[in-house]
Amino acid sequence: MPLILFQRDDCHLCDLALDVLAAARAPEFESVFIDGDSGLEARYGERVPVLREEGDGRELEWPFDVEALGRFLGRG
């Protein structure tokens, strides 16, 4: 399950999302910073942080908690 966390530099919500990912013991993921990428900024803009599952394209937008992340990851 390749995961990507889209985020911005100096984003306190992104920091909170990282805390949730750690608390949920999420599998390894790639961090992609959208700053300076016009395509990603157009797609994600103010929606970040967004966790994307590359296999099927599902996305989990902030706000999410450990339980919501668990459901997204298929843990219940």
PDB file with one MODEL, atoms N, CA, C and O in Angstrom:
MODEL        1
ATOM      1  N   MET A   1       0.855  -1.180   0.000  1.00  0.00           N
ATOM      2  CA  MET A   1       0.000   0.000   0.000  1.00  0.00           C
ATOM      3  C   MET A   1       0.897   1.238   0.000  1.00  0.00           C
ATOM      4  O   MET A   1       1.231   1.753   1.067  1.00  0.00           O
ATOM      5  N   PRO A   2       1.286   1.715  -1.162  1.00  0.00           N
ATOM      6  CA  PRO A   2       2.109   2.928  -1.189  1.00  0.00           C
ATOM      7  C   PRO A   2       1.292   4.165  -0.797  1.00  0.00           C
ATOM      8  O   PRO A   2       0.280   4.480  -1.422  1.00  0.00           O
ATOM      9  N   LEU A   3       1.749   4.849   0.240  1.00  0.00           N
ATOM     10  CA  LEU A   3       1.055   6.032   0.752  1.00  0.00           C
ATOM     11  C   LEU A   3       1.896   7.272   0.518  1.00  0.00           C
ATOM     12  O   LEU A   3       3.123   7.239   0.606  1.00  0.00           O
ATOM     13  N   ILE A   4       1.205   8.375   0.217  1.00  0.00           N
ATOM     14  CA  ILE A   4       1.852   9.670   0.058  1.00  0.00           C
ATOM     15  C   ILE A   4       1.102  10.674   0.924  1.00  0.00           C
ATOM     16  O   ILE A   4      -0.126  10.754   0.878  1.00  0.00           O
ATOM     17  N   LEU A   5       1.846  11.432   1.706  1.00  0.00           N
ATOM     18  CA  LEU A   5       1.263  12.533   2.468  1.00  0.00           C
ATOM     19  C   LEU A   5       1.644  13.830   1.775  1.00  0.00           C
ATOM     20  O   LEU A   5       2.812  14.218   1.755  1.00  0.00           O
ATOM     21  N   PHE A   6       0.650  14.493   1.209  1.00  0.00           N
ATOM     22  CA  PHE A   6       0.865  15.794   0.585  1.00  0.00           C
ATOM     23  C   PHE A   6       0.772  16.848   1.674  1.00  0.00           C
ATOM     24  O   PHE A   6      -0.181  16.883   2.452  1.00  0.00           O
ATOM     25  N   GLN A   7       1.790  17.714   1.710  1.00  0.00           N
ATOM     26  CA  GLN A   7       1.843  18.713   2.765  1.00  0.00           C
ATOM     27  C   GLN A   7       2.572  19.962   2.284  1.00  0.00           C
ATOM     28  O   GLN A   7       3.059  20.023   1.155  1.00  0.00           O
ATOM     29  N   ARG A   8       2.635  20.945   3.158  1.00  0.00           N
ATOM     30  CA  ARG A   8       3.336  22.199   2.887  1.00  0.00           C
ATOM     31  C   ARG A   8       4.412  22.405   3.943  1.00  0.00           C
ATOM     32  O   ARG A   8       4.356  21.829   5.030  1.00  0.00           O
ATOM     33  N   ASP A   9       5.388  23.236   3.606  1.00  0.00           N
ATOM     34  CA  ASP A   9       6.373  23.663   4.597  1.00  0.00           C
ATOM     35  C   ASP A   9       5.682  24.526   5.640  1.00  0.00           C
ATOM     36  O   ASP A   9       4.727  25.239   5.331  1.00  0.00           O
ATOM     37  N   ASP A  10       6.165  24.462   6.873  1.00  0.00           N
ATOM     38  CA  ASP A  10       5.655  25.304   7.961  1.00  0.00           C
ATOM     39  C   ASP A  10       4.133  25.249   8.084  1.00  0.00           C
ATOM     40  O   ASP A  10       3.465  26.279   8.175  1.00  0.00           O
ATOM     41  N   CYS A  11       3.606  24.038   8.086  1.00  0.00           N
ATOM     42  CA  CYS A  11       2.152  23.816   8.144  1.00  0.00           C
ATOM     43  C   CYS A  11       1.835  23.106   9.456  1.00  0.00           C
ATOM     44  O   CYS A  11       2.156  21.930   9.625  1.00  0.00           O
ATOM     45  N   HIS A  12       1.202  23.828  10.385  1.00  0.00           N
ATOM     46  CA  HIS A  12       0.947  23.196  11.688  1.00  0.00           C
ATOM     47  C   HIS A  12      -0.071  22.061  11.577  1.00  0.00           C
ATOM     48  O   HIS A  12      -0.007  21.112  12.359  1.00  0.00           O
ATOM     49  N   LEU A  13      -0.999  22.132  10.636  1.00  0.00           N
ATOM     50  CA  LEU A  13      -1.939  21.022  10.441  1.00  0.00           C
ATOM     51  C   LEU A  13      -1.210  19.785   9.919  1.00  0.00           C
ATOM     52  O   LEU A  13      -1.561  18.654  10.257  1.00  0.00           O
ATOM     53  N   CYS A  14      -0.199  20.014   9.096  1.00  0.00           N
ATOM     54  CA  CYS A  14       0.603  18.896   8.602  1.00  0.00           C
ATOM     55  C   CYS A  14       1.351  18.241   9.755  1.00  0.00           C
ATOM     56  O   CYS A  14       1.474  17.017   9.804  1.00  0.00           O
ATOM     57  N   ASP A  15       1.847  19.046  10.675  1.00  0.00           N
ATOM     58  CA  ASP A  15       2.514  18.503  11.859  1.00  0.00           C
ATOM     59  C   ASP A  15       1.548  17.665  12.688  1.00  0.00           C
ATOM     60  O   ASP A  15       1.921  16.614  13.211  1.00  0.00           O
ATOM     61  N   LEU A  16       0.317  18.126  12.807  1.00  0.00           N
ATOM     62  CA  LEU A  16      -0.691  17.362  13.541  1.00  0.00           C
ATOM     63  C   LEU A  16      -0.991  16.042  12.828  1.00  0.00           C
ATOM     64  O   LEU A  16      -1.145  15.005  13.474  1.00  0.00           O
ATOM     65  N   ALA A  17      -1.071  16.082  11.511  1.00  0.00           N
ATOM     66  CA  ALA A  17      -1.317  14.861  10.742  1.00  0.00           C
ATOM     67  C   ALA A  17      -0.178  13.866  10.944  1.00  0.00           C
ATOM     68  O   ALA A  17      -0.416  12.666  11.074  1.00  0.00           O
ATOM     69  N   LEU A  18       1.054  14.360  10.970  1.00  0.00           N
ATOM     70  CA  LEU A  18       2.198  13.482  11.227  1.00  0.00           C
ATOM     71  C   LEU A  18       2.095  12.837  12.601  1.00  0.00           C
ATOM     72  O   LEU A  18       2.458  11.673  12.769  1.00  0.00           O
ATOM     73  N   ASP A  19       1.604  13.581  13.581  1.00  0.00           N
ATOM     74  CA  ASP A  19       1.401  13.027  14.921  1.00  0.00           C
ATOM     75  C   ASP A  19       0.367  11.900  14.896  1.00  0.00           C
ATOM     76  O   ASP A  19       0.550  10.872  15.547  1.00  0.00           O
ATOM     77  N   VAL A  20      -0.717  12.097  14.145  1.00  0.00           N
ATOM     78  CA  VAL A  20      -1.760  11.065  14.033  1.00  0.00           C
ATOM     79  C   VAL A  20      -1.200   9.832  13.337  1.00  0.00           C
ATOM     80  O   VAL A  20      -1.462   8.707  13.764  1.00  0.00           O
ATOM     81  N   LEU A  21      -0.432  10.032  12.267  1.00  0.00           N
ATOM     82  CA  LEU A  21       0.170   8.897  11.557  1.00  0.00           C
ATOM     83  C   LEU A  21       1.093   8.104  12.484  1.00  0.00           C
ATOM     84  O   LEU A  21       1.111   6.874  12.447  1.00  0.00           O
ATOM     85  N   ALA A  22       1.851   8.810  13.307  1.00  0.00           N
ATOM     86  CA  ALA A  22       2.741   8.128  14.250  1.00  0.00           C
ATOM     87  C   ALA A  22       1.949   7.383  15.315  1.00  0.00           C
ATOM     88  O   ALA A  22       2.265   6.240  15.644  1.00  0.00           O
ATOM     89  N   ALA A  23       0.916   8.035  15.856  1.00  0.00           N
ATOM     90  CA  ALA A  23       0.098   7.407  16.898  1.00  0.00           C
ATOM     91  C   ALA A  23      -0.607   6.157  16.377  1.00  0.00           C
ATOM     92  O   ALA A  23      -0.792   5.191  17.117  1.00  0.00           O
ATOM     93  N   ALA A  24      -0.995   6.177  15.113  1.00  0.00           N
ATOM     94  CA  ALA A  24      -1.695   5.041  14.514  1.00  0.00           C
ATOM     95  C   ALA A  24      -0.723   3.975  13.996  1.00  0.00           C
ATOM     96  O   ALA A  24      -1.138   2.921  13.514  1.00  0.00           O
ATOM     97  N   ARG A  25       0.565   4.267  14.104  1.00  0.00           N
ATOM     98  CA  ARG A  25       1.583   3.370  13.571  1.00  0.00           C
ATOM     99  C   ARG A  25       1.302   3.023  12.119  1.00  0.00           C
ATOM    100  O   ARG A  25       1.297   1.860  11.715  1.00  0.00           O
ATOM    101  N   ALA A  26       1.066   4.085  11.351  1.00  0.00           N
ATOM    102  CA  ALA A  26       0.791   3.930   9.922  1.00  0.00           C
ATOM    103  C   ALA A  26       2.002   3.327   9.232  1.00  0.00           C
ATOM    104  O   ALA A  26       3.136   3.520   9.672  1.00  0.00           O
ATOM    105  N   PRO A  27       1.763   2.602   8.156  1.00  0.00           N
ATOM    106  CA  PRO A  27       2.901   2.071   7.410  1.00  0.00           C
ATOM    107  C   PRO A  27       3.742   3.216   6.836  1.00  0.00           C
ATOM    108  O   PRO A  27       3.315   4.371   6.818  1.00  0.00           O
ATOM    109  N   GLU A  28       4.916   2.879   6.379  1.00  0.00           N
ATOM    110  CA  GLU A  28       5.808   3.880   5.807  1.00  0.00           C
ATOM    111  C   GLU A  28       5.103   4.638   4.688  1.00  0.00           C
ATOM    112  O   GLU A  28       4.330   4.062   3.923  1.00  0.00           O
ATOM    113  N   PHE A  29       5.379   5.924   4.604  1.00  0.00           N
ATOM    114  CA  PHE A  29       4.761   6.760   3.582  1.00  0.00           C
ATOM    115  C   PHE A  29       5.786   7.753   3.070  1.00  0.00           C
ATOM    116  O   PHE A  29       6.799   8.021   3.716  1.00  0.00           O
ATOM    117  N   GLU A  30       5.500   8.292   1.894  1.00  0.00           N
ATOM    118  CA  GLU A  30       6.348   9.317   1.297  1.00  0.00           C
ATOM    119  C   GLU A  30       5.733  10.677   1.606  1.00  0.00           C
ATOM    120  O   GLU A  30       4.518  10.851   1.507  1.00  0.00           O
ATOM    121  N   SER A  31       6.566  11.635   1.978  1.00  0.00           N
ATOM    122  CA  SER A  31       6.103  13.009   2.164  1.00  0.00           C
ATOM    123  C   SER A  31       6.391  13.797   0.900  1.00  0.00           C
ATOM    124  O   SER A  31       7.524  13.824   0.421  1.00  0.00           O
ATOM    125  N   VAL A  32       5.365  14.438   0.364  1.00  0.00           N
ATOM    126  CA  VAL A  32       5.531  15.273  -0.818  1.00  0.00           C
ATOM    127  C   VAL A  32       5.082  16.678  -0.454  1.00  0.00           C
ATOM    128  O   VAL A  32       3.939  16.899  -0.055  1.00  0.00           O
ATOM    129  N   PHE A  33       5.995  17.613  -0.598  1.00  0.00           N
ATOM    130  CA  PHE A  33       5.689  19.009  -0.304  1.00  0.00           C
ATOM    131  C   PHE A  33       5.215  19.675  -1.586  1.00  0.00           C
ATOM    132  O   PHE A  33       5.911  19.651  -2.601  1.00  0.00           O
ATOM    133  N   ILE A  34       4.028  20.269  -1.534  1.00  0.00           N
ATOM    134  CA  ILE A  34       3.412  20.820  -2.734  1.00  0.00           C
ATOM    135  C   ILE A  34       3.908  22.223  -3.062  1.00  0.00           C
ATOM    136  O   ILE A  34       3.666  22.715  -4.164  1.00  0.00           O
ATOM    137  N   ASP A  35       4.593  22.875  -2.132  1.00  0.00           N
ATOM    138  CA  ASP A  35       5.076  24.232  -2.354  1.00  0.00           C
ATOM    139  C   ASP A  35       5.950  24.288  -3.607  1.00  0.00           C
ATOM    140  O   ASP A  35       6.875  23.491  -3.761  1.00  0.00           O
ATOM    141  N   GLY A  36       5.656  25.222  -4.486  1.00  0.00           N
ATOM    142  CA  GLY A  36       6.467  25.416  -5.679  1.00  0.00           C
ATOM    143  C   GLY A  36       6.125  24.508  -6.845  1.00  0.00           C
ATOM    144  O   GLY A  36       6.706  24.649  -7.921  1.00  0.00           O
ATOM    145  N   ASP A  37       5.197  23.581  -6.662  1.00  0.00           N
ATOM    146  CA  ASP A  37       4.765  22.706  -7.752  1.00  0.00           C
ATOM    147  C   ASP A  37       3.366  23.154  -8.162  1.00  0.00           C
ATOM    148  O   ASP A  37       2.390  22.866  -7.469  1.00  0.00           O
ATOM    149  N   SER A  38       3.268  23.849  -9.277  1.00  0.00           N
ATOM    150  CA  SER A  38       1.986  24.459  -9.660  1.00  0.00           C
ATOM    151  C   SER A  38       0.879  23.419  -9.840  1.00  0.00           C
ATOM    152  O   SER A  38      -0.278  23.689  -9.518  1.00  0.00           O
ATOM    153  N   GLY A  39       1.218  22.246 -10.346  1.00  0.00           N
ATOM    154  CA  GLY A  39       0.211  21.201 -10.522  1.00  0.00           C
ATOM    155  C   GLY A  39      -0.336  20.698  -9.197  1.00  0.00           C
ATOM    156  O   GLY A  39      -1.547  20.557  -9.027  1.00  0.00           O
ATOM    157  N   LEU A  40       0.564  20.430  -8.264  1.00  0.00           N
ATOM    158  CA  LEU A  40       0.130  19.952  -6.950  1.00  0.00           C
ATOM    159  C   LEU A  40      -0.562  21.056  -6.165  1.00  0.00           C
ATOM    160  O   LEU A  40      -1.528  20.789  -5.450  1.00  0.00           O
ATOM    161  N   GLU A  41      -0.087  22.286  -6.284  1.00  0.00           N
ATOM    162  CA  GLU A  41      -0.758  23.394  -5.599  1.00  0.00           C
ATOM    163  C   GLU A  41      -2.174  23.584  -6.127  1.00  0.00           C
ATOM    164  O   GLU A  41      -3.093  23.859  -5.355  1.00  0.00           O
ATOM    165  N   ALA A  42      -2.355  23.438  -7.438  1.00  0.00           N
ATOM    166  CA  ALA A  42      -3.696  23.561  -8.013  1.00  0.00           C
ATOM    167  C   ALA A  42      -4.601  22.438  -7.529  1.00  0.00           C
ATOM    168  O   ALA A  42      -5.783  22.660  -7.267  1.00  0.00           O
ATOM    169  N   ARG A  43      -4.051  21.235  -7.410  1.00  0.00           N
ATOM    170  CA  ARG A  43      -4.857  20.076  -7.003  1.00  0.00           C
ATOM    171  C   ARG A  43      -5.165  20.075  -5.508  1.00  0.00           C
ATOM    172  O   ARG A  43      -6.295  19.804  -5.101  1.00  0.00           O
ATOM    173  N   TYR A  44      -4.145  20.383  -4.684  1.00  0.00           N
ATOM    174  CA  TYR A  44      -4.312  20.237  -3.240  1.00  0.00           C
ATOM    175  C   TYR A  44      -4.454  21.558  -2.489  1.00  0.00           C
ATOM    176  O   TYR A  44      -5.115  21.606  -1.452  1.00  0.00           O
ATOM    177  N   GLY A  45      -3.850  22.620  -2.989  1.00  0.00           N
ATOM    178  CA  GLY A  45      -3.988  23.950  -2.418  1.00  0.00           C
ATOM    179  C   GLY A  45      -4.150  23.984  -0.916  1.00  0.00           C
ATOM    180  O   GLY A  45      -3.257  23.581  -0.170  1.00  0.00           O
ATOM    181  N   GLU A  46      -5.296  24.468  -0.480  1.00  0.00           N
ATOM    182  CA  GLU A  46      -5.579  24.618   0.949  1.00  0.00           C
ATOM    183  C   GLU A  46      -6.085  23.333   1.598  1.00  0.00           C
ATOM    184  O   GLU A  46      -6.384  23.325   2.792  1.00  0.00           O
ATOM    185  N   ARG A  47      -6.186  22.247   0.832  1.00  0.00           N
ATOM    186  CA  ARG A  47      -6.698  20.988   1.389  1.00  0.00           C
ATOM    187  C   ARG A  47      -5.673  20.236   2.223  1.00  0.00           C
ATOM    188  O   ARG A  47      -6.043  19.362   3.007  1.00  0.00           O
ATOM    189  N   VAL A  48      -4.388  20.558   2.072  1.00  0.00           N
ATOM    190  CA  VAL A  48      -3.357  19.801   2.773  1.00  0.00           C
ATOM    191  C   VAL A  48      -3.515  19.913   4.275  1.00  0.00           C
ATOM    192  O   VAL A  48      -3.971  20.944   4.770  1.00  0.00           O
ATOM    193  N   PRO A  49      -3.156  18.895   4.997  1.00  0.00           N
ATOM    194  CA  PRO A  49      -2.537  17.656   4.551  1.00  0.00           C
ATOM    195  C   PRO A  49      -3.556  16.668   3.973  1.00  0.00           C
ATOM    196  O   PRO A  49      -4.703  16.601   4.415  1.00  0.00           O
ATOM    197  N   VAL A  50      -3.110  15.919   2.992  1.00  0.00           N
ATOM    198  CA  VAL A  50      -3.933  14.886   2.366  1.00  0.00           C
ATOM    199  C   VAL A  50      -3.086  13.623   2.265  1.00  0.00           C
ATOM    200  O   VAL A  50      -1.956  13.659   1.778  1.00  0.00           O
ATOM    201  N   LEU A  51      -3.640  12.512   2.727  1.00  0.00           N
ATOM    202  CA  LEU A  51      -2.976  11.218   2.606  1.00  0.00           C
ATOM    203  C   LEU A  51      -3.611  10.488   1.427  1.00  0.00           C
ATOM    204  O   LEU A  51      -4.829  10.317   1.372  1.00  0.00           O
ATOM    205  N   ARG A  52      -2.774  10.063   0.490  1.00  0.00           N
ATOM    206  CA  ARG A  52      -3.257   9.378  -0.720  1.00  0.00           C
ATOM    207  C   ARG A  52      -2.716   7.959  -0.750  1.00  0.00           C
ATOM    208  O   ARG A  52      -1.534   7.717  -0.504  1.00  0.00           O
ATOM    209  N   GLU A  53      -3.607   7.030  -1.058  1.00  0.00           N
ATOM    210  CA  GLU A  53      -3.239   5.630  -1.267  1.00  0.00           C
ATOM    211  C   GLU A  53      -3.082   5.461  -2.771  1.00  0.00           C
ATOM    212  O   GLU A  53      -4.064   5.501  -3.512  1.00  0.00           O
ATOM    213  N   GLU A  54      -1.857   5.274  -3.216  1.00  0.00           N
ATOM    214  CA  GLU A  54      -1.578   5.265  -4.651  1.00  0.00           C
ATOM    215  C   GLU A  54      -2.203   4.094  -5.389  1.00  0.00           C
ATOM    216  O   GLU A  54      -2.507   4.217  -6.576  1.00  0.00           O
ATOM    217  N   GLY A  55      -2.404   2.970  -4.730  1.00  0.00           N
ATOM    218  CA  GLY A  55      -2.953   1.791  -5.396  1.00  0.00           C
ATOM    219  C   GLY A  55      -4.308   2.033  -6.028  1.00  0.00           C
ATOM    220  O   GLY A  55      -4.540   1.667  -7.180  1.00  0.00           O
ATOM    221  N   ASP A  56      -5.203   2.652  -5.271  1.00  0.00           N
ATOM    222  CA  ASP A  56      -6.553   2.880  -5.790  1.00  0.00           C
ATOM    223  C   ASP A  56      -6.932   4.359  -5.859  1.00  0.00           C
ATOM    224  O   ASP A  56      -8.045   4.700  -6.260  1.00  0.00           O
ATOM    225  N   GLY A  57      -6.006   5.233  -5.466  1.00  0.00           N
ATOM    226  CA  GLY A  57      -6.255   6.669  -5.592  1.00  0.00           C
ATOM    227  C   GLY A  57      -7.115   7.280  -4.506  1.00  0.00           C
ATOM    228  O   GLY A  57      -7.467   8.458  -4.579  1.00  0.00           O
ATOM    229  N   ARG A  58      -7.464   6.478  -3.480  1.00  0.00           N
ATOM    230  CA  ARG A  58      -8.270   7.051  -2.391  1.00  0.00           C
ATOM    231  C   ARG A  58      -7.465   8.105  -1.659  1.00  0.00           C
ATOM    232  O   ARG A  58      -6.240   8.021  -1.559  1.00  0.00           O
ATOM    233  N   GLU A  59      -8.178   9.106  -1.145  1.00  0.00           N
ATOM    234  CA  GLU A  59      -7.525  10.167  -0.394  1.00  0.00           C
ATOM    235  C   GLU A  59      -8.257  10.416   0.919  1.00  0.00           C
ATOM    236  O   GLU A  59      -9.485  10.364   0.992  1.00  0.00           O
ATOM    237  N   LEU A  60      -7.474  10.685   1.942  1.00  0.00           N
ATOM    238  CA  LEU A  60      -8.005  11.023   3.256  1.00  0.00           C
ATOM    239  C   LEU A  60      -7.574  12.444   3.557  1.00  0.00           C
ATOM    240  O   LEU A  60      -6.387  12.726   3.721  1.00  0.00           O
ATOM    241  N   GLU A  61      -8.552  13.338   3.628  1.00  0.00           N
ATOM    242  CA  GLU A  61      -8.267  14.748   3.860  1.00  0.00           C
ATOM    243  C   GLU A  61      -8.335  15.072   5.337  1.00  0.00           C
ATOM    244  O   GLU A  61      -9.078  14.444   6.091  1.00  0.00           O
ATOM    245  N   TRP A  62      -7.556  16.055   5.740  1.00  0.00           N
ATOM    246  CA  TRP A  62      -7.592  16.569   7.092  1.00  0.00           C
ATOM    247  C   TRP A  62      -8.915  17.270   7.309  1.00  0.00           C
ATOM    248  O   TRP A  62      -9.400  17.924   6.386  1.00  0.00           O
ATOM    249  N   PRO A  63      -9.523  17.170   8.475  1.00  0.00           N
ATOM    250  CA  PRO A  63      -9.016  16.537   9.685  1.00  0.00           C
ATOM    251  C   PRO A  63      -9.321  15.046   9.730  1.00  0.00           C
ATOM    252  O   PRO A  63     -10.393  14.609   9.312  1.00  0.00           O
ATOM    253  N   PHE A  64      -8.372  14.274  10.239  1.00  0.00           N
ATOM    254  CA  PHE A  64      -8.591  12.858  10.519  1.00  0.00           C
ATOM    255  C   PHE A  64      -7.925  12.510  11.840  1.00  0.00           C
ATOM    256  O   PHE A  64      -6.973  13.159  12.274  1.00  0.00           O
ATOM    257  N   ASP A  65      -8.452  11.476  12.459  1.00  0.00           N
ATOM    258  CA  ASP A  65      -7.898  11.015  13.731  1.00  0.00           C
ATOM    259  C   ASP A  65      -7.428   9.571  13.560  1.00  0.00           C
ATOM    260  O   ASP A  65      -7.484   9.016  12.462  1.00  0.00           O
ATOM    261  N   VAL A  66      -6.970   8.975  14.648  1.00  0.00           N
ATOM    262  CA  VAL A  66      -6.442   7.614  14.589  1.00  0.00           C
ATOM    263  C   VAL A  66      -7.501   6.641  14.081  1.00  0.00           C
ATOM    264  O   VAL A  66      -7.191   5.754  13.285  1.00  0.00           O
ATOM    265  N   GLU A  67      -8.743   6.794  14.530  1.00  0.00           N
ATOM    266  CA  GLU A  67      -9.812   5.873  14.109  1.00  0.00           C
ATOM    267  C   GLU A  67     -10.106   6.012  12.619  1.00  0.00           C
ATOM    268  O   GLU A  67     -10.230   5.011  11.915  1.00  0.00           O
ATOM    269  N   ALA A  68     -10.217   7.249  12.137  1.00  0.00           N
ATOM    270  CA  ALA A  68     -10.488   7.472  10.712  1.00  0.00           C
ATOM    271  C   ALA A  68      -9.331   6.950   9.862  1.00  0.00           C
ATOM    272  O   ALA A  68      -9.544   6.368   8.798  1.00  0.00           O
ATOM    273  N   LEU A  69      -8.118   7.162  10.336  1.00  0.00           N
ATOM    274  CA  LEU A  69      -6.955   6.658   9.616  1.00  0.00           C
ATOM    275  C   LEU A  69      -6.967   5.132   9.592  1.00  0.00           C
ATOM    276  O   LEU A  69      -6.649   4.524   8.570  1.00  0.00           O
ATOM    277  N   GLY A  70      -7.328   4.521  10.700  1.00  0.00           N
ATOM    278  CA  GLY A  70      -7.427   3.056  10.749  1.00  0.00           C
ATOM    279  C   GLY A  70      -8.426   2.525   9.743  1.00  0.00           C
ATOM    280  O   GLY A  70      -8.157   1.534   9.065  1.00  0.00           O
ATOM    281  N   ARG A  71      -9.572   3.169   9.638  1.00  0.00           N
ATOM    282  CA  ARG A  71     -10.568   2.745   8.633  1.00  0.00           C
ATOM    283  C   ARG A  71     -10.014   2.919   7.228  1.00  0.00           C
ATOM    284  O   ARG A  71     -10.190   2.047   6.377  1.00  0.00           O
ATOM    285  N   PHE A  72      -9.350   4.032   6.983  1.00  0.00           N
ATOM    286  CA  PHE A  72      -8.772   4.298   5.670  1.00  0.00           C
ATOM    287  C   PHE A  72      -7.747   3.216   5.304  1.00  0.00           C
ATOM    288  O   PHE A  72      -7.661   2.791   4.152  1.00  0.00           O
ATOM    289  N   LEU A  73      -6.983   2.788   6.292  1.00  0.00           N
ATOM    290  CA  LEU A  73      -5.960   1.776   6.064  1.00  0.00           C
ATOM    291  C   LEU A  73      -6.514   0.353   6.081  1.00  0.00           C
ATOM    292  O   LEU A  73      -5.769  -0.609   5.898  1.00  0.00           O
ATOM    293  N   GLY A  74      -7.831   0.223   6.303  1.00  0.00           N
ATOM    294  CA  GLY A  74      -8.463  -1.095   6.296  1.00  0.00           C
ATOM    295  C   GLY A  74      -8.252  -1.892   7.564  1.00  0.00           C
ATOM    296  O   GLY A  74      -8.236  -3.122   7.552  1.00  0.00           O
ATOM    297  N   ARG A  75      -8.090  -1.164   8.664  1.00  0.00           N
ATOM    298  CA  ARG A  75      -7.871  -1.834   9.952  1.00  0.00           C
ATOM    299  C   ARG A  75      -9.137  -1.940  10.790  1.00  0.00           C
ATOM    300  O   ARG A  75      -9.071  -2.242  11.981  1.00  0.00           O
ATOM    301  N   GLY A  76     -10.261  -1.699  10.188  1.00  0.00           N
ATOM    302  CA  GLY A  76     -11.480  -1.842  10.998  1.00  0.00           C
ATOM    303  C   GLY A  76     -12.480  -0.766  10.809  1.00  0.00           C
ATOM    304  O   GLY A  76     -13.537  -0.788  11.439  1.00  0.00           O
TER     305      GLY A  76
ENDMDL
END
